Amino acid sequence: FFQRIGLCSTRSYGHTVKKYNSFGDLIQVLGTPGKKGTDLNPLQFDNPAELYVEDTGDIYIVDGDGGLNNRLFKLSQDFMILWLHGENGTGPTQFNIPHSVTVDSAGRVWVADRGNKRIQVFDKDTGEWLGAWDNCFTEEGPSSVRFTPDGKYLIVAQLNLSRLSFVAAPPVGSIGSCSVVSTLQLADQVLPHLLDVDRKTGAIYVAEIGARQVQKYVPLKSRFIPAFGE
């Protein structure tokens, strides 16, 4: 599996993406630990925010949690760059703090473009820009995005609102506009930073930087309740 660590440039392990085997042994490092940069050969990062690994081994990385870069990479399992979008701005394919990335079953890549208060969507094979959602995020940009196991909903975390929103996923061939089906309001100042979803059970794991904890929410009759103590 893969793990993104070290977002602080003052520490010797920051600005890297590290690969571990199933025993927890470090086997490869992308980037120079403690050194931020913009280079592509070799790859250099500045505050990579998150990554997503497909079953094929292809890797998507959003690089730029307030640092030098505002980039989205697709890498092969042997770390070759397959395509890249990497420019600061507000237009299509441009980013302002890309903070989370996920892929749906239709082959679309969804990126939480937090600073621009929108989600951008790309074709996973070509990197072609397919559209953007911005109508749901007028109060605050999205911090994290993940799909439910059935692919019907995109779960979106908003940091300072301490909120999770369940957004209807569009049909194949259309992006449409964002439509919030329901929300889960967390306690004040919980600050959900990133989330992930168990593909088998549908449980949601939320990393909360305000509460300094990870909470697990389990589906129960179309609603989610916290699973305390897990």
C-alpha positions in Angstrom: 0.0 0.0 0.0 1.0 3.7 -0.3 1.1 6.3 2.4 1.5 10.1 2.1 3.5 11.5 5.0 5.3 14.6 6.0 3.6 17.9 5.2 5.9 20.1 7.2 8.9 21.4 5.2 10.9 21.9 8.4 11.1 18.2 9.1 13.5 15.8 7.5 10.8 13.5 6.1 8.5 16.1 4.5 7.4 16.6 0.9 7.6 12.9 0.0 5.4 10.0 -1.1 6.5 6.7 0.4 5.7 3.2 -0.6 5.6 0.3 1.9 5.1 -3.4 1.5 2.4 -5.3 3.4 4.8 -5.9 6.3 5.3 -2.2 6.8 8.8 -2.1 5.3 9.7 1.1 3.4 10.7 0.1 -0.1 10.6 3.4 -2.1 10.5 7.1 -1.7 9.4 9.7 -4.2 10.8 13.2 -3.6 13.7 14.3 -1.5 12.8 14.2 2.2 12.6 17.7 3.7 13.1 19.4 0.4 10.2 21.1 -1.4 10.3 21.6 -5.2 8.6 21.6 -8.5 10.8 19.3 -10.6 9.4 16.4 -12.6 12.5 14.5 -13.2 13.1 13.4 -10.6 9.8 14.1 -9.0 9.8 16.7 -6.3 6.8 17.7 -4.2 5.7 20.5 -1.9 3.0 19.5 0.6 1.3 16.6 -1.3 -2.2 16.5 0.2 -3.5 13.1 -0.7 -3.2 10.2 -3.1 -5.5 7.5 -4.5 -4.4 4.1 -5.7 -6.5 2.1 -8.2 -6.7 -1.7 -8.3 -4.6 -1.5 -11.4 -1.8 0.1 -9.4 -2.1 3.5 -11.1 -1.7 6.4 -8.7 -3.3 9.8 -8.5 -1.6 12.5 -6.4 -2.7 16.0 -5.6 0.4 18.1 -4.8 -0.1 21.5 -3.3 -1.6 21.8 0.2 -0.8 25.5 0.2 2.8 25.1 -1.1 4.6 25.9 -4.3 2.6 23.5 -6.5 -1.0 23.1 -7.6 -0.8 19.8 -9.4 -2.6 16.6 -10.2 -0.5 13.6 -11.3 -1.5 10.3 -12.7 1.5 7.8 -12.3 1.8 4.3 -13.4 2.6 1.6 -10.8 6.2 2.0 -11.6 6.0 5.8 -11.1 6.1 7.0 -14.7 4.0 10.2 -15.3 1.0 9.2 -17.5 -0.5 12.7 -17.4 -0.3 15.9 -15.4 -2.2 19.1 -14.8 -0.3 21.6 -12.9 -1.0 25.3 -12.9 -2.3 27.7 -10.3 -5.5 29.6 -11.4 -9.2 29.5 -11.6 -9.8 28.1 -15.1 -10.4 24.6 -16.3 -7.5 22.2 -15.3 -6.1 24.9 -13.0 -6.1 24.6 -9.2 -5.9 26.5 -6.0 -5.0 24.0 -3.2 -6.0 20.7 -4.8 -6.6 18.7 -1.6 -8.2 15.3 -2.4 -8.6 12.9 -5.3 -10.7 9.9 -6.0 -11.9 7.8 -9.1 -15.4 6.5 -9.8 -16.4 3.3 -11.6 -17.1 5.2 -14.8 -13.4 6.2 -15.1 -13.7 9.8 -13.9 -11.2 11.4 -11.6 -12.7 13.8 -9.0 -10.5 16.5 -7.4 -11.4 18.6 -4.5 -10.1 22.0 -5.7 -10.5 23.6 -2.2 -9.2 27.1 -2.8 -11.5 27.5 -5.8 -14.5 26.1 -4.0 -15.2 23.5 -6.5 -14.7 19.9 -7.7 -13.1 19.3 -11.0 -13.6 16.1 -13.1 -11.2 14.5 -15.5 -11.1 11.4 -17.7 -8.8 8.9 -16.0 -7.2 7.6 -19.2 -6.5 10.8 -21.1 -6.6 13.5 -18.4 -9.2 15.4 -20.4 -11.2 17.9 -18.4 -14.8 16.9 -18.2 -16.4 19.7 -16.1 -16.6 21.1 -12.6 -19.1 21.5 -9.8 -19.1 24.8 -7.9 -22.7 25.4 -7.0 -22.6 23.4 -3.8 -19.6 25.0 -2.2 -20.3 28.7 -2.0 -19.7 28.7 1.8 -16.5 26.7 1.7 -14.5 24.6 -0.7 -14.4 20.8 -0.4 -11.5 19.2 1.6 -12.0 15.5 0.8 -14.0 13.4 -1.6 -14.9 9.7 -1.7 -17.6 7.6 -3.3 -20.0 5.2 -1.5 -19.4 1.6 -2.5 -22.4 1.5 -4.7 -21.2 4.6 -6.6 -24.5 6.4 -6.1 -23.1 9.2 -3.9 -20.0 11.3 -3.6 -19.2 12.1 0.1 -17.7 15.5 0.5 -16.0 16.9 3.7 -15.9 20.6 4.4 -13.3 21.5 7.0 -14.4 24.7 8.7 -18.1 23.9 8.4 -17.5 20.5 10.2 -19.8 18.9 7.7 -20.1 15.8 5.4 -22.4 16.2 2.4 -23.8 13.3 0.3 -24.0 14.4 -3.3 -25.8 12.5 -6.0 -23.3 11.0 -8.5 -24.1 11.9 -12.1 -24.8 9.3 -14.8 -22.1 8.1 -17.1 -21.5 10.6 -19.9 -22.7 13.6 -18.0 -21.3 15.8 -15.2 -24.4 18.0 -14.7 -24.5 20.1 -11.6 -24.0 19.3 -7.9 -27.1 18.2 -5.9 -26.8 17.6 -2.2 -29.0 14.8 -1.1 -28.3 14.9 2.7 -25.7 16.2 5.1 -24.1 15.0 8.3 -23.3 17.8 10.7 -20.4 17.1 13.0 -19.7 18.8 16.3 -18.3 22.4 16.1 -14.6 22.6 15.5 -14.2 18.9 14.7 -12.7 20.0 11.3 -12.9 17.0 9.0 -9.7 17.1 7.0 -9.8 13.8 5.0 -12.0 10.8 4.8 -12.1 7.3 3.3 -14.8 4.7 2.8 -14.7 1.0 3.4 -15.7 -0.6 0.1 -17.2 -3.7 1.8 -19.3 -2.2 4.6 -19.7 1.4 3.5 -18.3 2.7 6.8 -16.8 6.2 6.6 -13.6 7.0 8.4 -13.1 10.7 9.0 -9.7 12.3 10.0 -10.6 15.3 12.2 -7.8 17.7 12.8 -9.8 19.9 15.2 -10.8 17.0 17.4 -7.4 15.3 16.8 -9.0 11.9 16.2 -10.4 9.6 13.6 -14.1 8.7 13.8 -15.9 5.9 12.1 -19.5 6.3 10.9 -21.6 3.3 9.9 -24.7 3.3 7.6 -28.0 2.5 9.4 -31.3 2.7 7.5 -29.9 5.3 5.1 -28.3 7.4 7.8 -24.9 7.3 9.3 -24.2 7.0 13.0 -20.8 7.2 14.8 -19.3 3.9 15.9 -17.6 5.0 19.1 -14.7 3.1 20.4 -13.7 1.7 17.0 
